Amino acid sequence: MTVRVLVVDHTGQEGGAELALLRVVERIGGADITVRALLLEDGPFHGRLTGAGIETAVLAADARTNRASRDRVMAPAAAARTAFTTLGFVPRLARAIRGAQCDLVVANSLKSAVLVALAAPLAGRRWVWHLHDRLAPDYLPNVLVRAMRMLALIGPRRIVVNSEATLLLLPERARRKAHLAYPGLSPEAFLDAAPSQTAASVGEPVEPPPAPAVGEPVEPLPAAVGEPVEPPLSAPTVTMIGRISPTKGQREFLEAAAILARDRPDVRFRIVGAALFAEEDYAAQITRHAESLDLGGRLELTGWVSDPSALLRSAAVLVHASPVPEPFGQVVAEAMAAGIPVVATDAGGVREMLDPDAAAEAGSEVQVTRLGILVPPADSAALAEGIARVLDDPDAAAQRTAVAREAASDRFRIESTVAAVRAAWFAAVRS
């Protein structure tokens, strides 16, 4: 029996959920599974899928609804418009599903789940939800939380969740059909760093990598922030990687950088990423805030980078600064695999990544675990203290990263993810 799967995603951008999906679909196919993809807008993700050998089509949905943030979509005027455009789009999507001649439809985002929940039954197809979001009021608007929890109960045959934190927020009956599949890392993520990169991970002298090797910034660095300057060879770089968004914590990172800069003239700071989902206003605020802090050319804003792995491996510390609990920390897993010390906020899925033994006391002061350092969310002073602990004691940091790397190999390999996803897909078809 060959199961024909159609994966649906609302975006053509390369977000974390999309890249996690890519790593799965490029490996899961075989004699018993074939995968095709349907995107509801065109973009770089289209090219990544086709480059991986996945037949991909684009069925354009309403652009304003597709790109709007969750808060904007739920505003009264926008909600009415969204409902109107959705009702018009669902029959088109149902025809596309039937035309794909698939046995199973997989929705890879909140927006695609809403559309697939309506279109898949019209097309006579079962569907699975890959849930990458915490269904909680601190992460999503209240009305959306209630709607998505109800959808989880009555819609998909199976739900694939990316962390225990995501799983526990589902209604109890929905949890019975859920499968845990941590977003797995490709084998390249576990390769040994070059000697100079390994030294950088514990704060020893290293020549910084040239920017052209990983791509050019989308926009030039503002003059008020300062052109990237050549640091002394001993200068460690504290790095944050991710989409520019209020939920990611770039503001908190900048404020922690300003605290550290007072007493650590040798340290540089780097923010890697760009706004993707209607969050350009926040990105502009971050640029202005960086200018106001006057870090004297020690801060680099790279913009979007197609492959930030070299920047990650050259970091002395990888910072995850989300002020709200996140479902999973993809960049945290990548840093663990690469042997880079991690300082992260103690909430959501990140806690189970860096403190799987539940030894740390949630929400308290800076916590040093076997795998990394956890700090309270939205606490720039605590974040600065956590970073300082890594920089001040590189030997202890190296010990933690060795344990973290082994833990990542045990828990976050793509082979385990593919096995869990296969189980969910086949269970949905057979149920």
Stockholm file with secondary structure:
# STOCKHOLM 1.0

chainA/1-431         MTVRVLVVDHTGQEGGAELALLRVVERIGGADITVRALLLEDGPFHGRLTGAGIETAVLAADARTNRASRDRVMAPAAAARTAFTTLGFVPRLARAIRGAQCDLVVANSLKSAVLVALAAPLAGRRWVWHLHDRLAPDYLPNVLVRAMRMLALIGPRRIVVNSEATLLLLPERARRKAHLAYPGLSPEAFLDAAPSQTAASVGEPVEPPPAPAVGEPVEPLPAAVGEPVEPPLSAPTVTMIGRISPTKGQREFLEAAAILARDRPDVRFRIVGAALFAEEDYAAQITRHAESLDLGGRLELTGWVSDPSALLRSAAVLVHASPVPEPFGQVVAEAMAAGIPVVATDAGGVREMLDPDAAAEAGSEVQVTRLGILVPPADSAALAEGIARVLDDPDAAAQRTAVAREAASDRFRIESTVAAVRAAWFAAVRS
#=GR chainA/1-431 SS CCEEEEEEESCCSCCHHHHHHHHHHHHHCSSSEEEEEEESSCSHHHHHHHHTTCEEEECCCCHHHHHSCHHHHTSHHHHHHHHHHHHHHHHHHHHHHHHTTCSEEEECSHHHHHHHHHHHHHTTCEEEEEECSCCSTTTSCHHHHHHHHHHHHHSCSEEEESSHHHHTTSCHHHHTTEEECCCCBCGGGGSCCCHHHHHHHTTCCCCCCCGGGGCCCSSCCCTTTCCCCCCCTTCCEEEEESCCCTTTTHHHHHHHHHHHHHHCTTCEEEEECCCCSSCHHHHHHHHHHHHHHTCTTCEEEEECCSCTHHHHHTCSEEEECCSSCCSCCHHHHHHHHHTCCEEEESSTHHHHHHCTTCCSCTTSSCEECSSCEEECTTCHHHHHHHHHHHHHCHHHHHHHHHHHHHHHHHHCBHHHHHHHHHHHHHHHHHC
#=GC SS_cons         CCEEEEEEESCCSCCHHHHHHHHHHHHHCSSSEEEEEEESSCSHHHHHHHHTTCEEEECCCCHHHHHSCHHHHTSHHHHHHHHHHHHHHHHHHHHHHHHTTCSEEEECSHHHHHHHHHHHHHTTCEEEEEECSCCSTTTSCHHHHHHHHHHHHHSCSEEEESSHHHHTTSCHHHHTTEEECCCCBCGGGGSCCCHHHHHHHTTCCCCCCCGGGGCCCSSCCCTTTCCCCCCCTTCCEEEEESCCCTTTTHHHHHHHHHHHHHHCTTCEEEEECCCCSSCHHHHHHHHHHHHHHTCTTCEEEEECCSCTHHHHHTCSEEEECCSSCCSCCHHHHHHHHHTCCEEEESSTHHHHHHCTTCCSCTTSSCEECSSCEEECTTCHHHHHHHHHHHHHCHHHHHHHHHHHHHHHHHHCBHHHHHHHHHHHHHHHHHC
//
